Amino acid sequence: MKPLPAPNVPGKTEAERFDNALRKIFRVSKDDLLKREAEWKRARARKRQAKKD
């Protein structure tokens, strides 16, 4: 199994790209997290409903 390619992160040096990547990961707004969680819950409910039918 091949590993996924590295995501495209802006930066001139390797350290700058690493810093930007970490910043991208750890600086997620609470609204975005809540939105993703709600989407996940809806998808999970749809799957459960499909299994029951």
PyMOL Python script that loads the backbone (N, CA, C, O; Angstrom):
from pymol import cmd

cmd.read_pdbstr("""\
ATOM      1  N   MET A   1       0.841  -1.173   0.000  1.00  0.00           N
ATOM      2  CA  MET A   1       0.000   0.000   0.000  1.00  0.00           C
ATOM      3  C   MET A   1       0.887   1.238   0.000  1.00  0.00           C
ATOM      4  O   MET A   1       1.796   1.367   0.821  1.00  0.00           O
ATOM      5  N   LYS A   2       0.614   2.134  -0.920  1.00  0.00           N
ATOM      6  CA  LYS A   2       1.416   3.344  -1.027  1.00  0.00           C
ATOM      7  C   LYS A   2       0.951   4.390  -0.019  1.00  0.00           C
ATOM      8  O   LYS A   2      -0.250   4.526   0.214  1.00  0.00           O
ATOM      9  N   PRO A   3       1.873   5.123   0.577  1.00  0.00           N
ATOM     10  CA  PRO A   3       1.459   6.218   1.466  1.00  0.00           C
ATOM     11  C   PRO A   3       0.896   7.373   0.643  1.00  0.00           C
ATOM     12  O   PRO A   3       1.225   7.535  -0.532  1.00  0.00           O
ATOM     13  N   LEU A   4       0.058   8.154   1.269  1.00  0.00           N
ATOM     14  CA  LEU A   4      -0.505   9.320   0.599  1.00  0.00           C
ATOM     15  C   LEU A   4       0.574  10.361   0.383  1.00  0.00           C
ATOM     16  O   LEU A   4       1.489  10.475   1.200  1.00  0.00           O
ATOM     17  N   PRO A   5       0.490  11.129  -0.703  1.00  0.00           N
ATOM     18  CA  PRO A   5       1.491  12.183  -0.916  1.00  0.00           C
ATOM     19  C   PRO A   5       1.323  13.297   0.115  1.00  0.00           C
ATOM     20  O   PRO A   5       0.245  13.490   0.677  1.00  0.00           O
ATOM     21  N   ALA A   6       2.394  14.011   0.344  1.00  0.00           N
ATOM     22  CA  ALA A   6       2.361  15.112   1.306  1.00  0.00           C
ATOM     23  C   ALA A   6       1.432  16.208   0.802  1.00  0.00           C
ATOM     24  O   ALA A   6       1.414  16.504  -0.393  1.00  0.00           O
ATOM     25  N   PRO A   7       0.661  16.813   1.703  1.00  0.00           N
ATOM     26  CA  PRO A   7      -0.225  17.900   1.262  1.00  0.00           C
ATOM     27  C   PRO A   7       0.579  19.132   0.859  1.00  0.00           C
ATOM     28  O   PRO A   7       1.706  19.332   1.314  1.00  0.00           O
ATOM     29  N   ASN A   8      -0.012  19.945   0.007  1.00  0.00           N
ATOM     30  CA  ASN A   8       0.650  21.156  -0.448  1.00  0.00           C
ATOM     31  C   ASN A   8       0.520  22.224   0.627  1.00  0.00           C
ATOM     32  O   ASN A   8      -0.568  22.754   0.853  1.00  0.00           O
ATOM     33  N   VAL A   9       1.638  22.543   1.296  1.00  0.00           N
ATOM     34  CA  VAL A   9       1.658  23.551   2.350  1.00  0.00           C
ATOM     35  C   VAL A   9       2.602  24.663   1.909  1.00  0.00           C
ATOM     36  O   VAL A   9       3.735  24.383   1.519  1.00  0.00           O
ATOM     37  N   PRO A  10       2.160  25.921   1.961  1.00  0.00           N
ATOM     38  CA  PRO A  10       3.030  27.015   1.525  1.00  0.00           C
ATOM     39  C   PRO A  10       4.206  27.233   2.467  1.00  0.00           C
ATOM     40  O   PRO A  10       4.104  27.004   3.672  1.00  0.00           O
ATOM     41  N   GLY A  11       5.312  27.674   1.907  1.00  0.00           N
ATOM     42  CA  GLY A  11       6.500  28.004   2.690  1.00  0.00           C
ATOM     43  C   GLY A  11       7.745  27.852   1.843  1.00  0.00           C
ATOM     44  O   GLY A  11       7.789  27.029   0.928  1.00  0.00           O
ATOM     45  N   LYS A  12       8.757  28.648   2.151  1.00  0.00           N
ATOM     46  CA  LYS A  12       9.989  28.618   1.355  1.00  0.00           C
ATOM     47  C   LYS A  12      10.936  27.533   1.829  1.00  0.00           C
ATOM     48  O   LYS A  12      11.571  26.867   1.012  1.00  0.00           O
ATOM     49  N   THR A  13      11.042  27.345   3.138  1.00  0.00           N
ATOM     50  CA  THR A  13      11.958  26.345   3.680  1.00  0.00           C
ATOM     51  C   THR A  13      11.157  25.203   4.301  1.00  0.00           C
ATOM     52  O   THR A  13       9.950  25.314   4.515  1.00  0.00           O
ATOM     53  N   GLU A  14      11.847  24.117   4.582  1.00  0.00           N
ATOM     54  CA  GLU A  14      11.190  22.963   5.189  1.00  0.00           C
ATOM     55  C   GLU A  14      10.634  23.310   6.570  1.00  0.00           C
ATOM     56  O   GLU A  14       9.542  22.868   6.926  1.00  0.00           O
ATOM     57  N   ALA A  15      11.371  24.089   7.340  1.00  0.00           N
ATOM     58  CA  ALA A  15      10.914  24.484   8.673  1.00  0.00           C
ATOM     59  C   ALA A  15       9.674  25.376   8.584  1.00  0.00           C
ATOM     60  O   ALA A  15       8.750  25.238   9.385  1.00  0.00           O
ATOM     61  N   GLU A  16       9.656  26.275   7.625  1.00  0.00           N
ATOM     62  CA  GLU A  16       8.509  27.164   7.462  1.00  0.00           C
ATOM     63  C   GLU A  16       7.265  26.373   7.035  1.00  0.00           C
ATOM     64  O   GLU A  16       6.162  26.641   7.510  1.00  0.00           O
ATOM     65  N   ARG A  17       7.449  25.400   6.137  1.00  0.00           N
ATOM     66  CA  ARG A  17       6.330  24.547   5.726  1.00  0.00           C
ATOM     67  C   ARG A  17       5.811  23.730   6.904  1.00  0.00           C
ATOM     68  O   ARG A  17       4.602  23.567   7.070  1.00  0.00           O
ATOM     69  N   PHE A  18       6.735  23.214   7.724  1.00  0.00           N
ATOM     70  CA  PHE A  18       6.339  22.444   8.900  1.00  0.00           C
ATOM     71  C   PHE A  18       5.542  23.314   9.870  1.00  0.00           C
ATOM     72  O   PHE A  18       4.517  22.884  10.397  1.00  0.00           O
ATOM     73  N   ASP A  19       6.014  24.534  10.102  1.00  0.00           N
ATOM     74  CA  ASP A  19       5.334  25.460  10.994  1.00  0.00           C
ATOM     75  C   ASP A  19       3.935  25.793  10.462  1.00  0.00           C
ATOM     76  O   ASP A  19       2.970  25.824  11.226  1.00  0.00           O
ATOM     77  N   ASN A  20       3.829  26.038   9.163  1.00  0.00           N
ATOM     78  CA  ASN A  20       2.530  26.339   8.565  1.00  0.00           C
ATOM     79  C   ASN A  20       1.579  25.153   8.647  1.00  0.00           C
ATOM     80  O   ASN A  20       0.379  25.325   8.860  1.00  0.00           O
ATOM     81  N   ALA A  21       2.121  23.945   8.477  1.00  0.00           N
ATOM     82  CA  ALA A  21       1.289  22.744   8.562  1.00  0.00           C
ATOM     83  C   ALA A  21       0.742  22.562   9.984  1.00  0.00           C
ATOM     84  O   ALA A  21      -0.436  22.255  10.163  1.00  0.00           O
ATOM     85  N   LEU A  22       1.594  22.752  10.983  1.00  0.00           N
ATOM     86  CA  LEU A  22       1.132  22.633  12.367  1.00  0.00           C
ATOM     87  C   LEU A  22       0.099  23.701  12.703  1.00  0.00           C
ATOM     88  O   LEU A  22      -0.886  23.428  13.389  1.00  0.00           O
ATOM     89  N   ARG A  23       0.323  24.889  12.228  1.00  0.00           N
ATOM     90  CA  ARG A  23      -0.615  25.980  12.471  1.00  0.00           C
ATOM     91  C   ARG A  23      -1.971  25.657  11.835  1.00  0.00           C
ATOM     92  O   ARG A  23      -3.020  25.942  12.413  1.00  0.00           O
ATOM     93  N   LYS A  24      -1.937  25.068  10.653  1.00  0.00           N
ATOM     94  CA  LYS A  24      -3.171  24.703   9.950  1.00  0.00           C
ATOM     95  C   LYS A  24      -3.948  23.644  10.742  1.00  0.00           C
ATOM     96  O   LYS A  24      -5.177  23.678  10.788  1.00  0.00           O
ATOM     97  N   ILE A  25      -3.233  22.717  11.357  1.00  0.00           N
ATOM     98  CA  ILE A  25      -3.872  21.637  12.110  1.00  0.00           C
ATOM     99  C   ILE A  25      -4.455  22.148  13.427  1.00  0.00           C
ATOM    100  O   ILE A  25      -5.595  21.831  13.767  1.00  0.00           O
ATOM    101  N   PHE A  26      -3.683  22.928  14.160  1.00  0.00           N
ATOM    102  CA  PHE A  26      -4.089  23.301  15.507  1.00  0.00           C
ATOM    103  C   PHE A  26      -4.948  24.549  15.599  1.00  0.00           C
ATOM    104  O   PHE A  26      -5.479  24.836  16.672  1.00  0.00           O
ATOM    105  N   ARG A  27      -5.107  25.294  14.529  1.00  0.00           N
ATOM    106  CA  ARG A  27      -5.907  26.513  14.571  1.00  0.00           C
ATOM    107  C   ARG A  27      -7.215  26.319  13.808  1.00  0.00           C
ATOM    108  O   ARG A  27      -7.478  26.996  12.814  1.00  0.00           O
ATOM    109  N   VAL A  28      -8.017  25.396  14.283  1.00  0.00           N
ATOM    110  CA  VAL A  28      -9.329  25.140  13.694  1.00  0.00           C
ATOM    111  C   VAL A  28     -10.358  25.801  14.597  1.00  0.00           C
ATOM    112  O   VAL A  28     -10.310  25.651  15.818  1.00  0.00           O
ATOM    113  N   SER A  29     -11.286  26.533  13.997  1.00  0.00           N
ATOM    114  CA  SER A  29     -12.266  27.234  14.815  1.00  0.00           C
ATOM    115  C   SER A  29     -13.277  26.264  15.412  1.00  0.00           C
ATOM    116  O   SER A  29     -13.513  25.180  14.880  1.00  0.00           O
ATOM    117  N   LYS A  30     -13.858  26.670  16.508  1.00  0.00           N
ATOM    118  CA  LYS A  30     -14.842  25.833  17.186  1.00  0.00           C
ATOM    119  C   LYS A  30     -16.073  25.628  16.313  1.00  0.00           C
ATOM    120  O   LYS A  30     -16.675  24.554  16.331  1.00  0.00           O
ATOM    121  N   ASP A  31     -16.452  26.650  15.548  1.00  0.00           N
ATOM    122  CA  ASP A  31     -17.598  26.523  14.648  1.00  0.00           C
ATOM    123  C   ASP A  31     -17.365  25.432  13.608  1.00  0.00           C
ATOM    124  O   ASP A  31     -18.266  24.650  13.307  1.00  0.00           O
ATOM    125  N   ASP A  32     -16.148  25.383  13.059  1.00  0.00           N
ATOM    126  CA  ASP A  32     -15.831  24.342  12.081  1.00  0.00           C
ATOM    127  C   ASP A  32     -15.900  22.960  12.708  1.00  0.00           C
ATOM    128  O   ASP A  32     -16.404  22.019  12.095  1.00  0.00           O
ATOM    129  N   LEU A  33     -15.397  22.839  13.928  1.00  0.00           N
ATOM    130  CA  LEU A  33     -15.448  21.548  14.607  1.00  0.00           C
ATOM    131  C   LEU A  33     -16.888  21.112  14.860  1.00  0.00           C
ATOM    132  O   LEU A  33     -17.238  19.951  14.645  1.00  0.00           O
ATOM    133  N   LEU A  34     -17.713  22.040  15.315  1.00  0.00           N
ATOM    134  CA  LEU A  34     -19.110  21.707  15.577  1.00  0.00           C
ATOM    135  C   LEU A  34     -19.845  21.338  14.291  1.00  0.00           C
ATOM    136  O   LEU A  34     -20.684  20.437  14.284  1.00  0.00           O
ATOM    137  N   LYS A  35     -19.528  22.035  13.210  1.00  0.00           N
ATOM    138  CA  LYS A  35     -20.164  21.744  11.928  1.00  0.00           C
ATOM    139  C   LYS A  35     -19.789  20.333  11.453  1.00  0.00           C
ATOM    140  O   LYS A  35     -20.652  19.575  11.009  1.00  0.00           O
ATOM    141  N   ARG A  36     -18.514  19.990  11.546  1.00  0.00           N
ATOM    142  CA  ARG A  36     -18.072  18.657  11.125  1.00  0.00           C
ATOM    143  C   ARG A  36     -18.686  17.573  12.001  1.00  0.00           C
ATOM    144  O   ARG A  36     -19.076  16.516  11.506  1.00  0.00           O
ATOM    145  N   GLU A  37     -18.771  17.837  13.299  1.00  0.00           N
ATOM    146  CA  GLU A  37     -19.370  16.866  14.209  1.00  0.00           C
ATOM    147  C   GLU A  37     -20.838  16.654  13.868  1.00  0.00           C
ATOM    148  O   GLU A  37     -21.312  15.518  13.899  1.00  0.00           O
ATOM    149  N   ALA A  38     -21.565  17.710  13.546  1.00  0.00           N
ATOM    150  CA  ALA A  38     -22.972  17.596  13.178  1.00  0.00           C
ATOM    151  C   ALA A  38     -23.125  16.803  11.880  1.00  0.00           C
ATOM    152  O   ALA A  38     -24.031  15.977  11.763  1.00  0.00           O
ATOM    153  N   GLU A  39     -22.249  17.046  10.906  1.00  0.00           N
ATOM    154  CA  GLU A  39     -22.294  16.291   9.655  1.00  0.00           C
ATOM    155  C   GLU A  39     -22.042  14.811   9.918  1.00  0.00           C
ATOM    156  O   GLU A  39     -22.713  13.949   9.351  1.00  0.00           O
ATOM    157  N   TRP A  40     -21.078  14.526  10.776  1.00  0.00           N
ATOM    158  CA  TRP A  40     -20.748  13.137  11.105  1.00  0.00           C
ATOM    159  C   TRP A  40     -21.939  12.449  11.773  1.00  0.00           C
ATOM    160  O   TRP A  40     -22.254  11.299  11.466  1.00  0.00           O
ATOM    161  N   LYS A  41     -22.599  13.164  12.690  1.00  0.00           N
ATOM    162  CA  LYS A  41     -23.748  12.586  13.377  1.00  0.00           C
ATOM    163  C   LYS A  41     -24.893  12.315  12.411  1.00  0.00           C
ATOM    164  O   LYS A  41     -25.552  11.279  12.506  1.00  0.00           O
ATOM    165  N   ARG A  42     -25.137  13.243  11.475  1.00  0.00           N
ATOM    166  CA  ARG A  42     -26.200  13.039  10.486  1.00  0.00           C
ATOM    167  C   ARG A  42     -25.891  11.839   9.599  1.00  0.00           C
ATOM    168  O   ARG A  42     -26.776  11.030   9.321  1.00  0.00           O
ATOM    169  N   ALA A  43     -24.649  11.718   9.156  1.00  0.00           N
ATOM    170  CA  ALA A  43     -24.258  10.593   8.306  1.00  0.00           C
ATOM    171  C   ALA A  43     -24.398   9.279   9.067  1.00  0.00           C
ATOM    172  O   ALA A  43     -24.847   8.277   8.510  1.00  0.00           O
ATOM    173  N   ARG A  44     -24.021   9.289  10.313  1.00  0.00           N
ATOM    174  CA  ARG A  44     -24.122   8.081  11.129  1.00  0.00           C
ATOM    175  C   ARG A  44     -25.585   7.692  11.322  1.00  0.00           C
ATOM    176  O   ARG A  44     -25.928   6.511  11.265  1.00  0.00           O
ATOM    177  N   ALA A  45     -26.446   8.684  11.550  1.00  0.00           N
ATOM    178  CA  ALA A  45     -27.874   8.407  11.724  1.00  0.00           C
ATOM    179  C   ALA A  45     -28.469   7.841  10.434  1.00  0.00           C
ATOM    180  O   ALA A  45     -29.292   6.926  10.480  1.00  0.00           O
ATOM    181  N   ARG A  46     -28.057   8.382   9.283  1.00  0.00           N
ATOM    182  CA  ARG A  46     -28.553   7.857   8.000  1.00  0.00           C
ATOM    183  C   ARG A  46     -28.132   6.407   7.805  1.00  0.00           C
ATOM    184  O   ARG A  46     -28.920   5.592   7.327  1.00  0.00           O
ATOM    185  N   LYS A  47     -26.896   6.078   8.171  1.00  0.00           N
ATOM    186  CA  LYS A  47     -26.424   4.696   8.021  1.00  0.00           C
ATOM    187  C   LYS A  47     -27.209   3.761   8.927  1.00  0.00           C
ATOM    188  O   LYS A  47     -27.595   2.666   8.517  1.00  0.00           O
ATOM    189  N   ARG A  48     -27.442   4.196  10.157  1.00  0.00           N
ATOM    190  CA  ARG A  48     -28.211   3.368  11.085  1.00  0.00           C
ATOM    191  C   ARG A  48     -29.643   3.155  10.585  1.00  0.00           C
ATOM    192  O   ARG A  48     -30.186   2.054  10.680  1.00  0.00           O
ATOM    193  N   GLN A  49     -30.249   4.226  10.052  1.00  0.00           N
ATOM    194  CA  GLN A  49     -31.606   4.131   9.539  1.00  0.00           C
ATOM    195  C   GLN A  49     -31.646   3.185   8.345  1.00  0.00           C
ATOM    196  O   GLN A  49     -32.597   2.415   8.207  1.00  0.00           O
ATOM    197  N   ALA A  50     -30.647   3.226   7.491  1.00  0.00           N
ATOM    198  CA  ALA A  50     -30.596   2.347   6.316  1.00  0.00           C
ATOM    199  C   ALA A  50     -30.463   0.894   6.741  1.00  0.00           C
ATOM    200  O   ALA A  50     -31.039   0.016   6.098  1.00  0.00           O
ATOM    201  N   LYS A  51     -29.723   0.618   7.802  1.00  0.00           N
ATOM    202  CA  LYS A  51     -29.581  -0.753   8.277  1.00  0.00           C
ATOM    203  C   LYS A  51     -30.889  -1.290   8.844  1.00  0.00           C
ATOM    204  O   LYS A  51     -31.200  -2.471   8.693  1.00  0.00           O
ATOM    205  N   LYS A  52     -31.660  -0.407   9.505  1.00  0.00           N
ATOM    206  CA  LYS A  52     -32.930  -0.827  10.101  1.00  0.00           C
ATOM    207  C   LYS A  52     -33.963  -1.165   9.021  1.00  0.00           C
ATOM    208  O   LYS A  52     -34.796  -2.053   9.204  1.00  0.00           O
ATOM    209  N   ASP A  53     -33.900  -0.459   7.911  1.00  0.00           N
ATOM    210  CA  ASP A  53     -34.886  -0.674   6.833  1.00  0.00           C
ATOM    211  C   ASP A  53     -34.553  -1.869   6.036  1.00  0.00           C
ATOM    212  O   ASP A  53     -35.270  -2.200   5.092  1.00  0.00           O
TER     213      ASP A  53
END
""", "prot")
cmd.dss("prot")
cmd.show_as("cartoon", "prot")
cmd.util.cbc("prot")
cmd.orient("prot")
